[in-house]
Amino acid sequence: MASPPRIESTYGLSPLDGVEFSSPGSSIMSPPPPEKVGIYQKTLNVGLRLPTTDFQEEVLQKDGCSIQMQTPNAVNKFIAFEMIYRANGYLPDFFMFKYFFRFCCTDDKYTFYVWREDHTLVPDG
């Protein structure tokens, strides 16, 4: 089923992208065709936009993961991290991200958990 135009405009998607959403209330996503990627709509709700940023790609690549394997909570963590850094005039840094978060997998879902309870996300100076 093709997505309605309002959803496409909400998430910055084009009808040319061939986006399909499951029916409301459906919790099962069938495997996408080989040339497509399947992600949960909740992942878009927490701020994921496609294409992903270079920082997001770096995190996923270095952790050996892909965007469709991420939980919305995981996506929310690296989007928030990136936004905080950029809002303060810094480029997000993979090694600083890894200082605060660790990658984990449970039941084929991938997420990040807080590694350090240090609340200094932006370095001084």
N, C-alpha and C positions, 0 to 999 in steps of 0.2 A: 504494500500500500504506500503510495507517495505521500510525503508530508505536506500539510497545508501551508500556503504561503506565509501565514503569520509565524509559524514555527521556523521556517527558513529565514525570515527576516530577523526573528529574535536571536538566532544563533549565528547570523552572518553567513548563512549557506545559500547557495544558488540552486535553482531548479536544475541547472546543468550538472550539479554534483550527483544527482540521482539518489538523494537521501531518502531512506525509507524508515519509518518509525513503526514499532509494533502497536497493536491496538491497545487502547486505554485499559489498564488493569492487568495486562499481560505481564507475567514475570519471566517468561522463557523467551530467549532470543535464539532463533535458529541460526546455524552457522552461515556467515555471509559468503557470497561467491568469492572465488580466489582473488579477484582483482579489487575486492572491497574490504573494508575493516568494520567490525562490529563494536560499537561502544554503547554504553547505557545512557539514556537521556539524562539521568541524574548527573552524569559526569559533565554534560553540557550545562546543566543547571548550576553547578558549582564554579563554572567559569572556563572550562576547556573550550578553546577555539581551534579550528583547523585551518591552515596547517599549524602545528605546534611551534613554539619558539625554539631558538637554538639551545637555550638553557634546558628546556624540557627534553629535547632530543638527547642532549648530553647526559642528563640524569638517566633516562631510559636506556640509552646505549651502554653506558658504563655499568648499569645494574643488570644488563642482559634481559631487558623486558621490552614490551611494546605497550602502546597506549590502550589497546583493547583489553589488556590483562590487568589494568589498574582499577582499583575501586574508586568511587567518587571521593572518598575520604583521602586517598593517596593523592589524587589530582588536586584536591583542595589544598593540601599541604604545600606542594611545590608551586602552585600558582600564588598562594599567599606569600610564601618566601620570596618569590620573584618580585611581586608587587611591592613588598616592604623595601627591598633593596633598591628597586628602581625609583620609588618615591623619595628615597633619601640620597639619590644621585649616584648610586653604585650599580655596577653590573652584577647580577647574581653569580655566585661562584660555587661550582660543584663541590669543592673541598670544604667550604664553609657549610654548605647544605648537609654534607655527610657528617660534619661535626655535631649537628643537631639531630639528624634523623638517620635511622637504619631501615634497610629494606627487609621485608619479610613476606613469606608466602604461607597462606592457609587455605586449604581446599581449593586450589588453583586460582585463588584471588590474591593479588599482590597489593601491598600497602606499605606505608612507612610508619614507624613508631618513633616516639621521642626518645632520643638516646641520652641527651643531657638536659637537665632542668635549668640550664643557664638561659636567661631571657634576653641576652644581648645578641640580637640578630644582626646588628649593624656595627662594624668595628669602629672604635674611636680613631679620629685623626684621619 
